[in-house]
Amino acid sequence: MILGMSVGAFTLLHVIISLVAIGSGLIVVGGMFASNRLHRTSALFLFTTVLASVTGFLFPIHGFTPALGVGILSCVILAVALFALYKEHLVGAWRWIYVITAIISLYFNVFVLVVQSFMKVSALNALAPTQSEPAVRDHAGRHVGDLHSDRAHRRG
């Protein structure tokens, strides 16, 4: 039992919250590209993303896992996004700091959705049963690796 709910019911609630966070996050990022802040949708995105992160910590934890690391990092990034938006009101550099942290938060939500989908959806799990297949393994480090190789290429 978690918060008086069965693990299955709590998992469903967590998934619904996460999907609302992802959907509202996509709308917020679209608004950013259109130079439209979308105050209520931004608040919904940040609230549900924080809630998804917090509810993720309520599942039984057995040692440190990558999911736990992403959750901790997500909370730190969300704190910066909330500070930029509600304390600094996106003045000066806080505008781009908010944009970057909001997009990273959305990326983490989608990343966790994809990883969990490969673990829990049997059709996807059949494609990557150990989560160490090249497509899965490479995706996790792709962005950092590309940045390093791109910088080295420019210097060379």
C-alpha positions, 0 to 999 in steps of 0.5 A: 500500500502507498498512501492508502492505495494498492501499488497498482492503483498508485502506479496508475495515478502516477502514470496519469500525472506523468502523462498530464505533465508530458502533454502540458509540457509539450504545449508549454514548449510550443508556446515558448516557440510562439513567444506565448507564456501560457501561464496556466498551462505552465503552472499545470506543467510544473505542478504535475512534473513536481508531483510526478517526481515526488510520487516516483519517490514513494514507490519501494526503493531498493538501493540507488537506481538510474531512475532514482538519479533522474528523479533527484536531478529532475527535482533540482532542475524543477526547483531552478525552473520554479525559482526562475518563473515565480521568484525572478519573473523571467527577468534577464537571464532567468528567462533562458534559464527557465526555458532550458530547465523547463525543456530539460524537465520535459525531456526527463519525463519523456525519457522515463516514459520511453524507458518504462514503456520498454520495460512494461509494454510487452511488444516494446520489451520484446525489441529490447528485453535487457535494456542494454541493446544498442538503440537503448544504450546509445540513446542514454549517452548520445547527447553527451557523446555527440557534444564531446565528439562535435567539440573535438571535431571543431578543434581538430 
